Amino acid sequence: MNERSGVAVTQLRSAQKGTKRSLRARNDVLVLQSVAVGDGQVARTDIVRETGLPAATVSDIVASLIERRLVRESGLGGSRGGKPRMLLELDRDHHRFVGVHVGRRQITASRFTLTGRAEQTVTIPHFPGDDTIAVAASAVHRLTPERAGAITAIGVAVPGIVTGDGTIREAVNYNWHMLPFGRDLSQRCGDVPVHVVNDANAVALSEVALSTQWGVSVVLIWIGTGIGAGIVLDGRLYEGREFRSGEIGHLDIGTSLRCRCGLVGCLETVATLPVMVGDASPAVVERFLGGADDGEARALGERIRRGARELARLLSMLAATLDVTDFVAGGPLVGDPVGPALLRETNEALALRVMPGFAPVTLRFSTLGEHSVVIGATAHAICQEFGVMLTMPGSSQNAAGVAV
């Protein structure tokens, strides 16, 4: 992090053997990262000093970034013993991105600037059995300006296991198997690049995009009709070799209940939102939240406490395994009336499991609530296109309803 600007970026790394093209791409990322961190107070000579790249290479890359409308000259800065320096900053006004959240009952899409400011949002009903890609494409088209090339890339957050090429390998609750979502949506949107990410990972990325700290580590627990996790370690999204990282909903917690996946004892048999709410009507939920002690309210409370106990046990194991203490709850739970009760019960259970000398483990709601998914999908698209995770300060306005 740059202490002066408070702008944080995460540089992507590649394990592949370097080629001339890959080295140029890596140098482009280094220069773009320096400009982003500099926040309008960095010049070409500063980038040379910070990156160790030759002055001619930096000059060439900056010229290319300016031509691509990623960087612009912002004016003259103070002299450091020579002629005044020409300062550089991100070109925040040119590129537009669309973030899409594929939900069970609706698809939400927003058009964002590079800083995360939402310009327009649309929501379209979406139900099981619909042509999901067609509905998503319709949402994108409503947000696409008439001029060609107006949208730089599309980020889509979906349930299930997502591979690096945007294929949904499996989404049990939607009965999707090897669905080439990214490719097909791109074809329906004029071949605009589409980057697909798991919905829990998207919310985790939204936390990174809002943070001004370097090397954020956070685990997002998605709780809805299913349970998943998005894991960010030291500012980097961890997906795993087979893209199965965070598939925690089907861990065996020792119950005798059969899960819809066919296995017995999965976490989802006790801790999903539908299971915890059960057959409780809105009136029963209201009575429970009001402190009623009738049979239906007690039954609801016991289901919530059971789910909270198992979630607390899981978080304790993840905290010990990953050395993470910041856990975030996201998904439909955030907007559900029983959400605060589950959060309270989970934190009370976690407080009993703190080992002496270790920081307490806590669970909190996602920073942007229901808007976190589209923000995270957009941050993912920006990162995939440009190689860096930029802070998106404008996103915080969306939580207050300014633009969304």
C-alpha positions as CSV (number, residue, x, y, z in Angstrom):
1,M,0.0,0.0,0.0
2,N,1.1,3.5,-0.7
3,E,0.7,5.3,2.7
4,R,0.3,8.7,1.0
5,S,-2.6,7.7,-1.3
6,G,-4.1,4.7,0.4
7,V,-4.5,3.0,-2.9
8,A,-3.9,-0.8,-2.9
9,V,-3.4,-3.1,-5.8
10,T,-2.6,-6.7,-6.1
11,Q,-0.2,-7.8,-8.8
12,L,-1.0,-11.2,-10.5
13,R,1.9,-13.6,-10.9
14,S,2.4,-16.4,-13.4
15,A,4.2,-19.7,-12.9
16,Q,4.8,-20.1,-16.6
17,K,8.3,-19.8,-18.1
18,G,8.9,-16.2,-19.2
19,T,8.6,-15.4,-22.9
20,K,9.2,-12.0,-24.6
21,R,5.5,-11.5,-24.7
22,S,4.9,-12.5,-21.1
23,L,7.7,-10.4,-19.8
24,R,6.3,-7.4,-21.6
25,A,2.9,-8.1,-20.1
26,R,4.5,-8.4,-16.6
27,N,6.3,-5.1,-17.1
28,D,3.0,-3.5,-18.2
29,V,1.4,-4.7,-15.0
30,L,4.4,-3.3,-12.9
31,V,4.0,0.2,-14.5
32,L,0.2,0.2,-14.3
33,Q,0.5,-0.8,-10.6
34,S,2.9,2.0,-9.9
35,V,0.6,4.5,-11.5
36,A,-2.4,3.2,-9.5
37,V,-0.5,3.3,-6.2
38,G,0.9,6.8,-7.0
39,D,-2.7,8.1,-7.2
40,G,-1.7,11.1,-9.4
41,Q,1.6,11.8,-7.6
42,V,3.9,9.6,-9.6
43,A,6.1,10.5,-12.6
44,R,8.0,8.3,-15.1
45,T,11.2,8.7,-13.1
46,D,9.5,7.5,-10.0
47,I,8.3,4.4,-11.8
48,V,11.9,3.7,-13.0
49,R,13.1,3.9,-9.4
50,E,10.3,1.8,-8.0
51,T,10.3,-1.0,-10.6
52,G,14.0,-1.1,-11.6
53,L,13.0,-1.1,-15.3
54,P,15.1,0.9,-17.8
55,A,13.8,4.5,-18.5
56,A,13.3,3.7,-22.1
57,T,11.1,0.7,-21.3
58,V,9.0,2.7,-18.8
59,S,8.6,5.5,-21.3
60,D,7.5,3.0,-24.0
61,I,5.0,1.3,-21.7
62,V,3.5,4.6,-20.4
63,A,3.0,5.7,-24.0
64,S,1.2,2.4,-24.7
65,L,-1.0,2.7,-21.6
66,I,-1.9,6.3,-22.5
67,E,-2.8,5.2,-26.0
68,R,-5.0,2.4,-24.5
69,R,-6.7,5.0,-22.3
70,L,-5.6,3.3,-19.1
71,V,-3.2,6.1,-18.0
72,R,-3.3,9.8,-18.6
73,E,-1.0,12.8,-17.8
74,S,-2.5,14.8,-14.9
75,G,-0.2,17.9,-14.9
76,L,3.2,19.1,-13.7
77,G,4.5,18.1,-10.3
78,G,7.1,19.7,-8.1
79,S,10.7,19.6,-9.2
80,R,13.2,17.3,-7.5
81,G,16.4,19.1,-8.7
82,G,15.6,19.3,-12.4
83,K,12.7,20.3,-14.6
84,P,9.2,19.8,-13.3
85,R,7.9,16.2,-13.5
86,M,4.9,15.3,-15.6
87,L,2.6,13.3,-13.2
88,L,0.5,10.3,-14.2
89,E,-2.8,8.9,-13.0
90,L,-5.3,6.3,-14.0
91,D,-7.6,7.3,-16.8
92,R,-10.8,6.7,-14.8
93,D,-13.3,8.1,-17.3
94,H,-12.8,5.9,-20.4
95,H,-13.3,2.3,-19.6
96,R,-16.7,0.8,-18.5
97,F,-17.3,-2.6,-17.1
98,V,-20.5,-4.6,-16.5
99,G,-20.9,-6.8,-13.4
100,V,-23.5,-9.5,-13.4
101,H,-24.9,-11.5,-10.6
102,V,-26.8,-14.7,-11.5
103,G,-29.2,-15.3,-8.6
104,R,-31.8,-17.9,-8.1
105,R,-34.8,-15.5,-8.6
106,Q,-33.2,-12.6,-10.5
107,I,-30.2,-11.5,-12.5
108,T,-28.8,-8.1,-11.5
109,A,-26.3,-6.2,-13.7
110,S,-24.6,-2.9,-13.2
111,R,-22.3,-0.7,-15.3
112,F,-19.3,0.6,-13.5
113,T,-16.5,3.0,-14.0
114,L,-12.9,2.0,-13.3
115,T,-13.3,3.5,-9.7
116,G,-16.4,1.4,-9.0
117,R,-19.0,4.1,-9.5
118,A,-22.2,2.5,-10.7
119,E,-23.8,4.4,-13.5
120,Q,-26.9,2.2,-14.2
121,T,-28.4,-1.0,-12.8
122,V,-31.0,-3.4,-14.2
123,T,-32.7,-6.4,-12.6
124,I,-34.5,-9.1,-14.6
125,P,-36.5,-12.0,-13.1
126,H,-34.7,-15.4,-13.4
127,F,-36.0,-18.8,-12.3
128,P,-34.8,-22.4,-12.6
129,G,-35.5,-23.6,-16.1
130,D,-34.9,-20.2,-17.8
131,D,-32.2,-19.7,-20.4
132,T,-29.9,-18.1,-18.0
133,I,-27.3,-17.0,-20.5
134,A,-30.1,-15.3,-22.6
135,V,-31.4,-13.5,-19.6
136,A,-27.9,-12.4,-18.6
137,A,-27.2,-11.2,-22.2
138,S,-30.5,-9.2,-22.1
139,A,-29.3,-7.5,-18.9
140,V,-26.0,-6.6,-20.4
141,H,-27.6,-5.2,-23.6
142,R,-29.7,-2.8,-21.5
143,L,-26.5,-1.4,-20.0
144,T,-24.5,-1.1,-23.2
145,P,-24.2,2.3,-24.7
146,E,-24.7,2.6,-28.5
147,R,-21.1,3.4,-29.3
148,A,-18.9,0.5,-30.3
149,G,-16.3,-0.7,-27.7
150,A,-18.1,1.1,-24.9
151,I,-17.8,-1.9,-22.6
152,T,-14.3,-3.1,-21.9
153,A,-15.3,-6.4,-20.2
154,I,-18.0,-8.2,-18.4
155,G,-17.6,-9.9,-15.0
156,V,-20.2,-12.6,-14.1
157,A,-20.7,-14.1,-10.6
158,V,-22.4,-17.5,-10.7
159,P,-22.9,-20.5,-8.3
160,G,-20.9,-23.6,-8.6
161,I,-17.3,-24.6,-9.6
162,V,-15.9,-22.3,-12.3
163,T,-12.8,-23.1,-14.3
164,G,-10.3,-20.5,-15.6
165,D,-11.9,-20.4,-19.0
166,G,-15.3,-19.4,-17.7
167,T,-16.9,-22.9,-17.8
168,I,-19.2,-23.9,-15.0
169,R,-17.9,-27.3,-14.2
170,E,-20.7,-28.1,-11.8
171,A,-23.5,-26.3,-10.0
172,V,-25.5,-28.9,-8.2
173,N,-28.5,-26.6,-7.3
174,Y,-28.9,-25.5,-10.9
175,N,-28.1,-28.9,-12.5
176,W,-25.4,-27.3,-14.6
177,H,-22.5,-29.4,-15.8
178,M,-19.6,-28.2,-18.0
179,L,-21.6,-25.2,-19.2
180,P,-19.4,-22.8,-21.2
181,F,-21.0,-19.8,-19.7
182,G,-18.2,-17.3,-20.5
183,R,-17.9,-18.3,-24.1
184,D,-21.6,-18.3,-24.8
185,L,-22.3,-15.0,-23.1
186,S,-19.5,-13.3,-24.9
187,Q,-20.9,-14.5,-28.2
188,R,-24.3,-13.0,-27.4
189,C,-22.7,-9.7,-26.3
190,G,-20.7,-8.9,-29.4
191,D,-17.6,-10.9,-28.4
192,V,-16.9,-8.6,-25.4
193,P,-14.5,-10.4,-23.0
194,V,-16.4,-12.2,-20.3
195,H,-14.8,-13.3,-17.0
196,V,-16.8,-15.7,-14.8
197,V,-16.2,-16.1,-11.1
198,N,-17.9,-18.1,-8.3
199,D,-20.4,-16.0,-6.4
200,A,-18.7,-16.5,-3.0
201,N,-15.3,-15.6,-4.6
202,A,-16.9,-12.5,-6.0
203,V,-18.0,-11.2,-2.6
204,A,-14.6,-12.0,-1.2
205,L,-13.1,-9.9,-4.0
206,S,-15.4,-7.0,-3.2
207,E,-13.9,-6.9,0.2
208,V,-10.4,-6.6,-1.4
209,A,-11.6,-4.0,-3.9
210,L,-12.8,-1.8,-1.0
211,S,-9.7,-2.2,1.2
212,T,-6.9,0.2,1.4
213,Q,-4.7,-2.3,3.1
214,W,-2.0,-4.4,1.4
215,G,-2.2,-8.2,1.5
216,V,-5.8,-8.6,2.8
217,S,-6.7,-12.1,4.0
218,V,-10.4,-12.8,4.3
219,V,-12.7,-15.7,4.0
220,L,-16.3,-15.1,2.7
221,I,-18.9,-17.6,3.8
222,W,-21.8,-17.7,1.3
223,I,-25.1,-18.8,2.9
224,G,-28.2,-19.2,0.9
225,T,-29.7,-22.3,-0.7
226,G,-26.2,-23.7,-0.6
227,I,-23.0,-22.9,1.4
228,G,-19.6,-22.0,-0.1
229,A,-16.5,-20.0,0.7
230,G,-14.4,-17.4,-1.1
231,I,-10.8,-17.4,0.1
232,V,-8.4,-14.5,-0.3
233,L,-5.0,-15.0,1.2
234,D,-2.5,-12.0,1.2
235,G,-4.6,-10.2,-1.3
236,R,-4.9,-13.1,-3.8
237,L,-7.9,-15.1,-4.6
238,Y,-7.2,-18.8,-3.9
239,E,-9.2,-21.1,-6.2
240,G,-7.2,-24.3,-6.1
241,R,-5.7,-26.5,-8.8
242,E,-9.1,-27.9,-9.7
243,F,-11.0,-24.7,-8.9
244,R,-12.8,-26.5,-6.0
245,S,-11.5,-24.2,-3.2
246,G,-14.3,-23.2,-0.9
247,E,-16.6,-26.1,-1.6
248,I,-17.4,-26.4,2.1
249,G,-21.1,-27.0,1.9
250,H,-20.6,-30.8,1.6
251,L,-18.1,-31.3,4.3
252,D,-19.1,-34.1,6.6
253,I,-20.2,-32.7,10.0
254,G,-21.4,-36.0,11.4
255,T,-25.1,-35.8,11.1
256,S,-27.3,-38.7,9.9
257,L,-29.2,-36.4,7.5
258,R,-29.0,-37.1,3.7
259,C,-28.0,-34.2,1.5
260,R,-29.5,-33.5,-1.9
261,C,-26.1,-34.2,-3.3
262,G,-26.6,-37.8,-2.3
263,L,-24.1,-37.9,0.6
264,V,-24.9,-38.1,4.3
265,G,-23.9,-35.6,6.9
266,C,-23.1,-32.5,4.8
267,L,-23.0,-29.1,6.3
268,E,-25.8,-28.0,4.0
269,T,-28.2,-30.4,5.8
270,V,-28.3,-28.0,8.8
271,A,-26.9,-24.6,7.9
272,T,-28.4,-23.4,4.6
273,L,-31.0,-20.6,4.9
274,P,-34.0,-22.8,3.8
275,V,-33.1,-25.5,6.3
276,M,-32.7,-23.1,9.2
277,V,-35.9,-21.2,8.4
278,G,-37.7,-24.5,7.6
279,D,-41.5,-24.2,7.6
280,A,-41.5,-21.1,9.8
281,S,-43.9,-18.5,8.3
282,P,-43.1,-14.8,8.3
283,A,-45.4,-14.5,11.3
284,V,-43.4,-17.1,13.2
285,V,-40.1,-15.4,12.2
286,E,-41.4,-12.1,13.5
287,R,-42.5,-13.7,16.8
288,F,-39.1,-15.4,17.2
289,L,-37.3,-12.1,16.6
290,G,-39.6,-10.4,19.1
291,G,-38.6,-12.9,21.8
292,A,-41.7,-15.2,21.7
293,D,-41.4,-18.6,23.5
294,D,-44.1,-20.6,21.8
295,G,-43.3,-24.0,20.2
296,E,-42.9,-22.7,16.6
297,A,-40.6,-19.9,17.7
298,R,-38.5,-22.3,19.9
299,A,-38.2,-24.7,17.0
300,L,-36.9,-22.0,14.7
301,G,-34.5,-20.8,17.3
302,E,-33.1,-24.3,17.8
303,R,-32.6,-24.7,14.0
304,I,-30.7,-21.4,13.9
305,R,-28.6,-22.4,16.9
306,R,-27.8,-25.7,15.4
307,G,-26.7,-24.1,12.2
308,A,-24.6,-21.5,14.1
309,R,-22.8,-24.2,16.1
310,E,-21.7,-26.0,13.0
311,L,-20.7,-22.8,11.3
312,A,-18.6,-21.8,14.3
313,R,-16.9,-25.2,14.3
314,L,-16.1,-24.8,10.7
315,L,-14.8,-21.2,11.1
316,S,-12.6,-22.3,13.9
317,M,-11.0,-25.0,11.7
318,L,-10.5,-22.6,8.9
319,A,-9.0,-20.0,11.2
320,A,-6.5,-22.6,12.5
321,T,-5.7,-23.9,9.1
322,L,-5.4,-20.6,7.1
323,D,-4.4,-18.3,10.0
324,V,-7.3,-16.0,9.1
325,T,-9.5,-14.2,11.7
326,D,-11.7,-12.1,9.4
327,F,-14.7,-14.0,8.2
328,V,-17.5,-12.4,6.2
329,A,-21.0,-13.6,5.7
330,G,-22.5,-13.0,2.3
331,G,-25.3,-14.3,0.1
332,P,-29.1,-14.3,0.7
333,L,-28.5,-14.5,4.4
334,V,-27.4,-10.8,4.5
335,G,-30.9,-9.6,3.6
336,D,-32.9,-12.2,5.4
337,P,-34.7,-11.3,8.7
338,V,-32.9,-14.2,10.6
339,G,-29.5,-13.1,9.4
340,P,-28.6,-11.0,12.5
341,A,-29.8,-13.8,14.8
342,L,-27.5,-16.4,13.0
343,L,-24.6,-14.0,13.1
344,R,-25.1,-13.3,16.8
345,E,-25.4,-17.0,17.7
346,T,-22.3,-17.9,15.6
347,N,-20.2,-15.2,17.2
348,E,-21.3,-16.3,20.6
349,A,-20.2,-19.9,19.8
350,L,-16.9,-18.6,18.3
351,A,-16.1,-16.7,21.5
352,L,-16.1,-19.9,23.5
353,R,-13.5,-21.4,21.1
354,V,-10.8,-18.8,21.4
355,M,-7.4,-20.3,22.4
356,P,-5.3,-18.3,24.9
357,G,-2.9,-15.9,23.2
358,F,-4.7,-15.9,19.9
359,A,-6.9,-13.2,18.3
360,P,-10.6,-13.8,18.4
361,V,-12.3,-15.1,15.3
362,T,-15.4,-13.2,14.2
363,L,-18.1,-13.3,11.6
364,R,-19.5,-10.1,10.1
365,F,-21.7,-9.2,7.2
366,S,-20.2,-8.3,3.9
367,T,-19.4,-4.6,3.6
368,L,-21.7,-3.8,0.7
369,G,-24.5,-6.3,1.5
370,E,-26.5,-7.4,-1.5
371,H,-24.4,-5.2,-3.8
372,S,-21.2,-7.1,-3.0
373,V,-21.7,-9.7,-5.7
374,V,-21.8,-7.4,-8.7
375,I,-19.0,-5.3,-7.3
376,G,-16.9,-8.4,-6.9
377,A,-17.7,-9.6,-10.4
378,T,-16.6,-6.3,-11.8
379,A,-13.4,-6.2,-9.7
380,H,-12.7,-9.7,-11.1
381,A,-13.1,-8.5,-14.7
382,I,-10.9,-5.5,-14.1
383,C,-8.2,-7.7,-12.6
384,Q,-8.4,-10.2,-15.4
385,E,-8.2,-7.5,-18.1
386,F,-5.4,-5.4,-16.6
387,G,-3.5,-7.7,-14.3
388,V,-4.0,-5.7,-11.1
389,M,-6.7,-5.5,-8.5
390,L,-7.5,-1.8,-8.2
391,T,-9.3,-0.2,-5.2
392,M,-12.8,0.8,-6.2
393,P,-13.7,3.6,-3.7
394,G,-16.8,4.5,-5.6
395,S,-18.3,1.2,-4.7
396,S,-18.9,2.2,-1.1
397,Q,-21.5,4.8,-2.3
398,N,-23.5,2.0,-3.8
399,A,-24.2,0.5,-0.4
400,A,-26.0,3.7,0.5
401,G,-28.1,3.5,-2.6
402,V,-26.5,6.4,-4.4
403,A,-26.1,4.7,-7.7
404,V,-27.7,1.2,-7.4
